[in-house]
């Protein structure tokens, strides 16, 4: 397994966003002749109609552009939340009483603390406004309030009653506003709009969202952490570029590790934020909880399989020294061996000198132990002031060697072909890629990394025939 940082940096990052795709069956598109089943609103209306949550007018139409009353909105929301609308306590609104249309839904929402009315009145026949709708949806679906982000709506006043609810809907991509810069909180909600809002909210319920602004960053992207990524426990939508928010979506019960990397445009620096992701089944629905942690408290040590290293034998013993010559405590590492393999784990980051032996042979190597995305791994290096590659190692007789240009800062190395061998000497710490060609058109790429450990040159290299892979 490659653990060298060069390969870690080269890996593509999966990026996240909170976009929601609604894909209910559309084979009932003819339920209402006045809706377009190819649109998101049309799909949401069909979704709710098939579930018996909404219905049309006596003439068979839905009239998607009509405003929706507060009592109609209460009926839809109570249906979405599967509230008991029969065994309810009277909320004692002055304008609604047992036996009235949708009384059970209104009472159930009031009993659940989702609605409270105004001065003892519910105003069931009034058309619901977009501001009222935002509060009802956020409270109904128990969405965590998101008030630490900026929104582009100039008509949502700071400190107003509906501001935190509108921010929460915007943060979860439940609303985009009536225009890019307005939300229109006093405007009436259309029947089709409410269908879209509640279906989006239902999809968001159980998710957890991280915002770049929480950490004074401009953009963020996500990656799984740990030796065994929890790809089957939670996920997020991929984006080609870094984004301002990432929504983590549950897949099944379990626990996994997540790394959010932020970028600040002003400082041009990256930071990592570490989370444990808990997915639990709460009342039949998956709920995601993010626990911010210190990486060191949850780091896993990845054993180094010495069969994959540059050792010339299978070791039976190892002694480890720090770069200042102190012996590393046996409690700080674990060495396992048998007749066919050996593995090593070191539980403390740093640089070390390792002496391997099998009773008759001995080999000194260097190691650098680093932690990356909750995983502590070992990079193993040969101790060498010069590397020499013969035609036997290359599988052909070398004719020419050229230094490839890297996007990353490359090391200064000297590489020559002498006596049918490629000789490489370091001039500075860093990485380099050499393109070696043979007399009969053969070609191979050589990745080389040089570093100083205990004031001695240490090196790691790897051959590859595919330029794109290396």
C-alpha positions in Angstrom: 0.0 0.0 0.0 1.4 3.4 -1.0 1.5 5.8 1.9 3.9 8.4 0.7 2.5 11.9 0.8 3.2 12.5 -2.9 0.5 10.0 -3.7 -1.9 11.3 -1.1 -1.6 14.8 -2.5 -2.3 13.5 -6.0 -5.5 11.8 -5.1 -8.7 13.5 -6.3 -10.9 15.0 -3.6 -14.6 14.2 -3.6 -16.5 17.5 -2.9 -19.9 17.9 -1.4 -22.9 20.1 -1.7 -26.4 20.0 -0.4 -28.3 19.7 -3.8 -31.3 17.5 -3.6 -32.6 15.4 -6.5 -36.3 14.3 -6.3 -37.1 11.2 -8.4 -40.5 9.8 -7.5 -42.3 7.7 -10.1 -43.9 9.8 -12.8 -46.2 7.2 -14.2 -49.1 9.1 -12.7 -48.4 12.2 -14.6 -52.0 12.4 -15.7 -53.3 12.8 -12.2 -53.6 16.5 -12.8 -53.7 17.8 -16.4 -52.4 21.3 -15.4 -49.0 20.2 -14.0 -45.8 19.5 -15.9 -44.5 16.1 -14.6 -41.0 16.8 -16.1 -40.4 19.7 -13.6 -39.3 19.4 -10.0 -42.6 21.0 -8.8 -44.6 18.5 -11.0 -42.7 15.6 -9.5 -43.3 16.8 -6.0 -47.0 17.2 -6.6 -47.3 13.7 -8.0 -45.2 12.4 -5.1 -47.6 13.8 -2.5 -50.7 12.9 -4.5 -49.7 9.3 -4.7 -49.2 9.3 -0.9 -52.6 10.8 -0.3 -51.2 13.9 1.3 -52.6 16.4 -1.3 -55.6 16.4 -3.6 -56.9 18.6 -6.4 -60.1 20.5 -7.1 -63.4 18.9 -8.0 -62.8 19.5 -11.7 -59.7 17.3 -11.6 -57.1 20.1 -11.8 -54.5 21.0 -9.2 -54.2 24.8 -10.0 -50.5 24.9 -9.0 -50.3 28.8 -9.2 -53.1 29.3 -6.7 -52.1 30.5 -3.2 -52.5 28.0 -0.4 -54.3 28.8 2.9 -52.9 28.2 6.3 -55.4 25.4 7.0 -54.4 23.7 3.7 -50.8 24.0 4.6 -51.5 22.6 8.1 -53.1 19.5 6.5 -50.2 18.9 4.1 -47.5 19.3 6.9 -49.4 17.1 9.4 -49.7 14.5 6.6 -46.0 14.7 5.8 -45.0 14.3 9.5 -47.5 11.5 10.0 -49.0 13.2 13.0 -51.9 11.7 14.9 -54.8 14.1 13.9 -57.5 12.2 15.8 -56.3 12.0 19.4 -55.5 15.7 19.9 -55.9 18.3 22.6 -57.9 21.4 21.8 -55.4 24.3 21.2 -58.2 26.7 21.9 -57.7 29.0 18.9 -60.6 31.5 18.8 -61.2 30.8 15.1 -61.0 27.1 14.9 -63.0 24.4 16.9 -63.6 20.7 16.8 -65.4 19.6 13.7 -64.1 22.4 11.5 -62.2 21.5 8.4 -58.6 20.3 9.2 -59.1 20.9 12.9 -57.2 17.7 13.7 -54.2 18.7 11.6 -54.1 22.2 13.1 -54.5 20.8 16.7 -51.8 18.2 16.1 -49.3 20.9 14.8 -50.1 23.1 17.8 -49.7 20.2 20.2 -46.3 19.5 18.7 -45.2 23.1 19.1 -44.9 23.6 15.4 -47.5 26.4 15.2 -48.8 28.8 17.9 -51.1 31.2 16.1 -51.3 35.0 16.7 -53.1 36.5 19.7 -55.1 33.4 20.2 -56.1 33.2 16.5 -54.9 30.8 13.8 -56.5 32.5 10.8 -57.2 29.3 8.9 -58.6 31.0 5.8 -55.7 33.4 5.3 -53.2 32.6 2.6 -49.9 31.5 4.1 -46.9 33.8 3.5 -43.4 32.6 2.5 -42.1 33.8 5.9 -44.7 31.9 7.8 -44.0 28.9 5.6 -40.3 29.0 6.4 -41.0 28.9 10.2 -43.5 26.1 9.8 -41.3 23.9 7.7 -38.1 24.3 9.9 -40.0 23.6 13.1 -42.1 20.8 11.6 -39.1 18.9 10.1 -36.9 19.8 13.2 -34.2 21.2 11.0 -31.2 22.6 13.0 -31.3 26.4 12.9 -28.5 27.8 10.7 -28.1 31.5 11.5 -24.3 31.8 11.1 -24.4 32.1 7.3 -24.9 35.1 4.9 -27.9 35.0 2.6 -28.3 37.1 -0.5 -31.9 38.3 0.2 -32.0 42.1 0.8 -35.6 41.9 1.9 -34.9 39.7 4.9 -34.1 42.1 7.7 -31.5 41.2 10.3 -33.1 40.2 13.6 -36.6 39.8 12.0 -38.8 36.9 13.2 -38.3 34.8 10.1 -34.6 35.5 9.4 -33.2 32.3 11.1 -35.8 30.1 9.4 -35.2 31.6 6.0 -31.5 31.1 6.5 -32.0 27.5 7.4 -34.1 26.8 4.3 -31.5 28.6 2.1 -28.6 26.7 3.8 -30.3 23.4 3.0 -31.2 24.3 -0.6 -35.0 24.1 0.2 -35.4 27.6 -1.2 -33.5 29.8 -3.6 -35.7 32.9 -3.2 -38.1 34.5 -5.6 -35.1 36.2 -7.3 -31.3 35.8 -6.6 -31.5 38.8 -4.2 -35.1 38.6 -2.7 -37.0 36.1 -0.7 -40.3 38.0 -0.5 -41.3 36.9 3.0 -44.7 38.6 2.8 -45.7 37.1 -0.5 -48.2 34.2 -0.6 -47.0 30.7 -1.2 -48.2 28.9 -4.3 -49.7 25.4 -4.1 -46.9 24.0 -6.3 -44.2 25.8 -4.3 -45.3 24.3 -1.0 -45.3 20.8 -2.5 -41.6 21.4 -3.6 -40.7 22.9 -0.2 -42.0 20.0 1.9 -40.6 17.3 -0.3 -37.1 19.0 -0.2 -37.4 19.3 3.5 -38.3 15.7 3.9 -35.1 14.7 2.0 -33.0 17.1 4.1 -34.4 15.7 7.4 -31.7 13.6 9.0 -28.9 15.3 7.2 -26.1 17.4 8.8 -24.6 20.4 7.1 -21.1 22.0 7.5 -20.6 25.5 6.4 -17.3 27.2 5.4 -18.2 30.3 7.3 -18.3 28.3 10.6 -14.5 28.2 10.4 -13.9 31.5 8.8 -13.1 29.8 5.5 -14.2 30.7 2.0 -14.6 27.2 0.6 -14.5 23.6 1.9 -14.4 20.0 0.6 -14.9 16.7 2.2 -13.1 13.3 2.4 -13.6 10.1 4.3 -11.1 9.4 7.2 -9.9 6.2 8.7 -8.4 3.0 7.4 -11.8 1.7 6.3 -13.8 4.6 4.9 -17.5 4.7 6.0 -18.8 5.0 2.4 -21.7 2.8 3.1 -22.7 4.7 6.3 -22.9 8.3 5.0 -22.3 10.2 1.8 -22.4 13.6 0.2 -23.0 14.9 -3.3 -19.9 15.4 -5.4 -18.8 18.7 -7.0 -16.0 19.6 -9.3 -15.0 22.6 -7.3 -14.8 23.5 -3.6 -18.1 24.8 -2.2 -19.4 26.9 0.7 -21.4 24.1 2.4 -21.5 20.4 2.5 -24.5 18.3 3.5 -23.7 14.8 4.9 -26.5 12.3 4.2 -27.1 9.1 6.1 -27.2 5.7 4.4 -27.4 3.3 7.3 -26.8 3.1 11.0 -23.1 3.2 12.1 -20.1 5.5 12.8 -17.5 6.8 10.5 -14.8 9.5 10.2 -15.0 12.6 8.1 -12.4 15.3 7.2 -13.5 18.8 6.1 -10.7 20.8 4.5 -11.2 24.5 4.3 -9.5 27.1 2.2 -9.1 30.8 3.0 -8.6 33.0 -0.1 -7.0 35.8 1.8 -4.3 33.7 3.5 -4.2 31.0 0.7 -4.0 28.4 3.5 -5.8 25.1 4.1 -7.1 23.8 7.4 -8.5 20.5 8.4 -11.5 19.9 10.7 -12.1 16.4 12.0 -15.5 14.8 12.7 -16.9 11.5 13.9 -20.2 11.0 12.1 -22.9 9.1 14.0 -25.9 7.8 12.0 -28.7 6.5 14.3 -32.2 5.3 13.7 -34.5 7.7 15.5 -38.2 6.9 15.3 -37.7 4.9 12.1 -35.7 7.6 10.4 -31.9 7.9 10.0 -30.4 10.9 11.8 -26.9 12.2 11.2 -24.9 13.8 14.0 -21.5 15.4 13.6 -19.1 15.3 16.5 -16.1 17.6 16.1 -13.0 15.9 17.5 -9.2 16.2 17.8 -7.7 13.9 15.1 -5.0 12.5 17.5 -7.8 11.2 19.9 -9.2 8.9 17.1 -6.2 8.2 14.9 -5.6 4.6 13.6 -2.2 3.2 13.0 -1.8 1.5 9.6 0.7 -1.4 9.8 3.5 -1.4 7.3 3.8 -4.7 5.5 7.5 -5.2 5.2 7.0 -7.6 2.3 6.2 -4.5 0.2 9.3 -2.6 1.3 12.8 -2.5 0.0 14.2 -5.0 2.5 16.2 -7.9 1.1 14.9 -10.4 3.6 12.1 -11.0 6.1 13.2 -9.5 9.4 12.7 -11.2 12.7 13.8 -8.3 14.9 13.9 -4.5 14.7 15.4 -1.8 16.9 14.2 1.8 16.5 16.0 5.0 17.3 14.9 8.6 17.2 17.0 11.0 15.1 18.9 12.1 18.2 20.0 8.5 18.9 17.5 7.7 21.7 16.0 4.2 21.7 12.2 4.2 21.1 10.2 2.6 23.9 8.8 -0.8 23.0 5.4 0.5 24.0 5.6 3.1 21.2 5.6 0.5 18.4 4.5 -3.0 17.5 6.5 -5.5 15.4 5.0 -8.8 14.2 6.7 -11.5 12.3 6.4 -15.1 11.0 8.1 -17.2 8.5 6.5 -15.5 5.5 5.9 -11.9 6.5 6.5 -9.1 9.0 4.7 -5.9 9.8 5.5 -2.8 11.8 3.3 -0.1 13.5 4.8 3.0 15.1 2.4 4.9 17.4 4.2 8.3 17.5 4.7 10.7 14.6 8.3 11.6 13.8 11.5 10.5 12.0 13.3 7.3 13.0 16.2 5.1 12.1 15.3 1.4 11.9 17.7 -1.6 12.1 16.2 -4.8 10.8 17.8 -8.2 11.2 17.0 -11.9 10.8 19.9 -13.3 12.7 22.3 -13.4 9.8 21.5 -10.2 7.8 21.1 -6.6 8.9 19.8 -3.6 7.1 19.4 0.0 8.3 16.6 2.1 6.9 14.8 5.4 7.8 11.2 6.0 8.5 8.9 9.0 8.7 5.6 8.5 10.6 2.8 11.0 9.8 -0.9 11.2 10.4 -3.3 12.0 7.5 -7.1 11.8 7.6 -7.2 9.9 10.9 -4.6 7.4 9.7 -1.0 7.2 11.0 1.2 5.6 8.4 4.9 4.8 7.9 7.0 5.9 4.9 10.1 3.7 4.6 13.3 5.0 3.0 16.6 3.5 2.0 19.7 5.2 3.3 21.7 6.2 0.2 23.8 9.1 -1.1 23.4 7.8 -4.6 21.0 5.5 -6.5 22.2 3.3 -9.3 19.8 1.5 -11.6 21.1 -1.3 -13.8 19.7 -2.5 -17.1 18.5 -5.6 -15.2 16.4 -3.4 -12.9 15.1 -1.4 -15.8 14.5 -4.4 -18.0 16.3 -2.6 -20.8 19.6 -0.9 -21.6 19.2 2.8 -20.8 20.1 5.4 -23.4 18.9 8.7 -22.0 17.4 10.2 -18.8 15.4 13.4 -18.5 13.9 15.3 -15.6 10.2 15.7 -15.9 8.6 19.0 -14.9 6.3 18.8 -11.8 3.5 21.1 -10.8 4.7 20.5 -7.2 8.0 21.9 -6.2 10.5 19.3 -7.5 13.8 18.4 -6.0 17.1 19.3 -7.7 18.7 16.0 -8.7 21.5 15.0 -11.0 20.8 12.0 -13.2 23.1 10.6 -15.8 23.5 7.4 -17.9 27.0 5.9 -17.4 28.1 2.3 -18.2 24.6 1.2 -19.1 23.4 2.4 -15.7 21.3 5.3 -14.5 22.9 7.2 -11.6 20.9 9.6 -9.5 22.3 11.9 -6.8 20.4 14.4 -4.7 21.1 18.1 -4.6 18.2 19.1 -2.4 15.3 17.6 -0.5 12.1 16.9 -2.4 10.7 14.9 -5.2 11.5 14.3 -8.9 10.3 12.2 -11.8 12.8 10.8 -14.3 11.9 9.7 -17.8 14.3 7.0 -18.8 14.4 5.8 -22.4 16.2 2.8 -23.9 18.2 2.1 -27.1 15.3 0.3 -28.7 12.6 2.8 -27.7 11.8 1.4 -24.3 10.5 3.9 -21.7 9.9 4.0 -18.0 9.1 6.7 -15.4 10.9 6.8 -12.1 9.4 8.6 -9.1 12.1 9.5 -6.5 11.8 11.2 -3.2 14.9 12.4 -1.2 14.8 13.7 2.3 17.3 14.2 5.2 16.8 12.0 8.3 19.3 12.2 11.1 21.5 14.3 8.7 21.7 11.5 6.3 20.2 11.1 2.8 17.1 8.9 2.7 15.3 7.9 -0.5 12.2 6.2 -1.7 11.6 5.4 -5.4 9.1 3.6 -7.6 8.9 2.6 -11.3 5.9 3.1 -13.5 5.3 2.7 -17.2 2.3 5.0 -17.3 3.1 8.7 -17.2 -0.4 9.7 -16.1 -0.4 7.3 -13.1 2.8 8.6 -11.7 
